[in-house]
């Protein structure tokens, strides 16, 4: 009889989320409403920022963050190619040009050293990604670009629960964006959040996520309930439909309460992976940078260049052993959609996207399952099992 397949991930959700979602449905208010507002307040408090704006995805949060930064046609925005394609796509949404910079091999993140060579007079912003939950060096990058008038938008899609210099990731950013996709620790099915260092920017961005309406649907409903004159909204600028539902927000509030336990569990499992894989010569694994702690949204490993088989062959071996794994982070500049974008050499990016893979990591991964994963990797490396 074949062993149960080990998934690459599994959300940590339970009865509390089911009850919260059902309560939202029973309330009669399922669109953007009071639970969204409560989730925004709770998330802002968690990240230690004045304002948070719940939206339909991290991609839409990035779009709004770039609009807020005044980025538009003729501007250049430095981004890592080593990121999900949404990072670069958001730049094109505002009519700007993505400029790919290389990343550090140890973290998969941009750094001042990789950003500086691609800065030009047209650079308006940098999107700094916390890849796989590993916090990027925000202070170092801001020290490089702030004096040049270049805005830093932190793409913390994977990093809810990670810390940077002792504070939650996003706390020190002018704006940061988070994803609540099921592959992330904190999930609402789909959804995202934009956090801001200044409350003054929030009202406009809240209007923009709701078609640019001058008065939100929730405010109109409150006026109706108060028995006052009907409120007629206006549409003063081009807006979008980037709203989160109250059902999602209800789930998000429960998930936010789980987040510290999620991070602690993933860090325990990651430490055990690192210990068990230490015997594979040359294998590098995701780890904390000097300036922070990762939530281990993904546990990636980088194969040595002399590994006995290719990354894709290893994925095949793992699949045959009943283990789901994934290739490492994609490189946007290698995709057809970005074939027309000129770029500097990106050796670390290309090495990581070619030779890295993501191993299973989720809250209820058992030691026996983890041992199976490690045994398969060690066998592929030609490392004999301990007697």
N, C-alpha and C positions, 0 to 999 in steps of 0.2 A: 504494500500500500504506500503511495507516495505521501511525502510529508506536506503539511500545510504550507502554502505559499506565503512568503514573508513580504508584505507590501513595503514600498519605499517610505510611505507615510500614512498616518491615519489621524484625523482630527480628534481632539479630546473634547467630546461633547456627551451630555447625558440628560437625565430627566429634568434637571434644572433649566436647561436651554429649551427643552420641549414645552415645559410649563410656561416659561416666559413668552415664547412665541404664541402659544395658545391663548394666553391672557391678552396679548396684543390683538389677536383676531377677535376675541370675545368683546373687547372694548369698543369695537366699531370704528376705531381709528387705526387704519393699517398703513396709510401713506405717511409721508414725512410729518411728524407731529411731536407730541410731548416726550416720547421715548427717545427720539432722535436728539432733542434738546438735552435730555438727561445724560445720554451717552456722550455728547459733546462735552458737557461740563465735567463728567467723570474722567474722560480721557485727557482733557486739558490739565486737570489736577494731577493725574498720574504722570504726565510728561513734564509737568512744572512750567506750563506756558499760560499766557492770558486767554488764549482763544483756540478753539478747535472747530472745524467745519466738517461735518460728516457728508460724504459724497458716495457716488455709485462705484468707484474703484480708485485705486492709487493712480491710474493713468489720468483720470479726470482731475484728481487732486494736483498732479503735476502740471496739467494744462492750466488750471486756475492759478497755480503758484507762479508760472511764467507770465501770465497776464498781469498778475499783481506786481511782478518785477518790472513791468513795462517792456518786456522782450517782444520784438516784432520783426518784420521784414528788414533785411539788411544787417541784422545782428547775427553774431556767432555765439554759440553756446557749447562749451566744452563738456563732453560726456565720455564715459567709458564705453568702448565698443563691447567690453565684457559685461553685459547686462541684458536682461530681457529686453526685447526690441521696443517695448513701450517707452523706455527712457529716451531713446532717440526720436521715437515717433512724436512725443509731446513737443519737441523742439519744432518739428515740421508743422504741427498744428497751428502754431502762432506765426508761421511764415519765416522763421529763422533757420539758420544753417547749423546742423550738428557738426562739431569738430571732434574727431575721435582722438583721445589720448590713451597712452598705455597705462597699465596698472602695475602695482607691486606684486611680484610672484608669490610672496608669503601670505598676502591678505586678499588679493583680487581687487583691491581698491585703488582709486586714484590717490596721488600724493602730490605735494608741492613740486617734487622732482619730475614727475611725469606730466604735470599740468603746464609748468612754465614754458617748455619749448613750443607749445602750440598756441600761446596767447598772442593776440594781435590787437591792433587798434580797434577792431570791430567786435572784440569779445565783450559780451554784455553780461554773461552769466556762466556759472559752472554748476552742473548737476552732480552732486557728490553722493555716490551710491554706497550704502553699507551692505556690501555684497554678502549674501548668505547669512546676514545677521552680524557680521564682523564690523564693529564700528570703525568708520574712517576717521582720519585725523582732521576734524573740522577746524580746530584752532590753527593748525599748521597751514591749511589751505586758505583760511581767512587772512592770516598774516601775509600771505603772498598777494592776495587779490583785493582786499578791502580798499587799500589806498589807491588802487587803480579804478575804483568805482564799479567793480565787477561784483554782481550779486551771487551768493552761494545758496542754491536750493538743495536741501538734503533729501535724497531719495532713500527714505528709511523703510521701503516696502517690506523688507524682510526682518526689520530690526526692533519691533515692539518687544520690550523686555531686555534688550541689550543696554549696556551702560557705557558712557564716555566720560572719563575723568570723574567718576563717582556719581554722575547724574544720569537720568534716563536719556537715551539717544533722542535727539530732537530738542532737548531743553535749551541748548545754546544756539539754535539755528534761527535765522530770520523767518524761514518757513521750512517745514519738513512735511513729507508725505508718507503715509502708511497704507499698507495693503491688508485687507481682511479676506483674501482669497483662501480657499481650503488648504492650500499648501503652506500657509503661514500659521504661526502658533495661535494667534487670536483670530478666529474666523467668524464671519457673519454670512458665509456662503459666497457672496460677492460683497464688495464695499470697500471704502477707503476713508481716510481722514487727512485733512490738511490742518497743520498746526501753525500758529503765528506768534511771533514775538511781540506784535503790536495789535491790541484789540481794535484800533482805529480802522484797520483794513478789513475787518470781518464783515461789517454790514454789506459792503459792496459785493464781496465774494459770496455771501449768502444769497444775495439777489441774483447773481450770475448763475448760480447752480439751479435756480428756479425760473429759467427763461428770462431773467432780468426784471421780474415783477417787482414793483415798488413796495407792495404789501404781500407778505407771504400768505399761503392758504390757511396756515394756523392762525395768523393774526386776523384774517377775515372771519374765520369761524368764531374767534373770541368776541369780535365786535357783534356778530349776529346773536350770540348767546346773551350778550349784554343788553340787547334790545335797542341798540342805537341805530342811526341811519346806516344804510348799506355802504360799505367801503368799496370804492371803485379803484382798481389798481391801474397803474400806467407801466409802460415798457420803455425805459429811457435809453437803453443800449442793448446791443446784441447779447443775448444770454443763451443758456444751455439747459438741457434736462439732465442734471447730474445728481438728482436727489437719492437719498437713502430712505428706505421704508422703516416704519416703526417696528415691524416684525424683525427686521435685521438688527435694529438698534437694541431691541429687547434681548436678543441672543448675545449681542456684543457686550452688554452690561454684565451678563453672567460670565462671559468669557474673560472680560477684564479682571474680574475677581479671581479667576483661575490662573491668571498670567504668572504670578510669582512661583506657584507650584509647577507650572509648565516649564519655566526656565530652569528651576532647580533640578527637575527630573532629567531634562535633556542634557544638562551639564554633567550630571552623574553618568549617564550613558556615554557621552562623548569622552569623558575621562577614561572610562573602561575600554572604549574602542582604541584610544591612543596607547594605552598600556598593552593591549593584546596585539596591536599591529606594529609595535616597536621592533619586532624581530624581522620585519621585511625591510631589507637594506634599501636605503634611498627613498623609501616611501614617505611623502610629506602629507601631513593632515591639517585640517582646519584647526586653528588655535587662537587664543586671545592675543591681541596686539598689546604692546606695552601701555597704551593709553586707555584700555577699556576691557570690558567683558562681553563676550558674544552670547547670544541666546541659543546658538547652534540651531538656527532655523533649518540649516542643511549641514550635514556632516560630509564634507567633500574630502577626497584624497587625490593627491597628484602622484601619478606613477613616475618612477625614475625613467630616464630615457633608455636605459638598457633593460627595461622590464621584458620578460620573455614573450609577451604578447601585446598587441595593441589594446588601447582602451576599449574599442568596440568589440574585440574578441573577448575581453574580460567580461563585458556586459553580457555577451552570449553565454559564457561559462556560468555566470551567476544565474542567468535565466534558467539554464538547464538544471541548476541545483535548486530551483524553486525559490529564487531570491529576486525580487524586483529592485533594480537600481536604475539610475538615470545618468545620462551624460552630464558633464559639468556645465557651467554657465555658457550660454551661447555667445557668439561674437557677432554683433550686428553688421560689421563691415564685410563679413563673409556671406551675408545673405543677399539674394538678388535685389531686394528693395533698396539696398544701400550700395550697390555696385558702382554707382556713379559718384560716390563721395570720395574725393581724394583724401589721403591721410598719411601721417608719418608712419614709419615702421612700428609695428605693434608686436614685438617678439614675445613678451610675457603673456599678453592676451591670447596669442595664437597657441602658445604652449599650454596654457590652462584650458582653453576650449578643446584642444586636441587630446590631452593626456589626463584630464581629471574626470572623476565620476562621483556621484552622490550615493552614499550607502543608506540603507534603511535606518530611520531614526524617528521614533514616535513614543508617546508616553508609556504605553504598555508593552513595549518591546521587552521580551524576556531575556534573561542571560543565556538560556539555551538557544534562542533565535540568534542572538548576537554572536554566540560561539559558532553557529553555522555560517554566518556571514564571514566571520574572520577566517574560519577554516577554509572556505572557498577561495578567499583572496590569497591566503598563504599557500594553498595548493597551486594556484595559478602562478605564483612567484617562485615555485619550486622550493618552498620552505617546508621542511619536514615537521610534522606534528610532534609536540613534546611527548616523551615517553613517560 
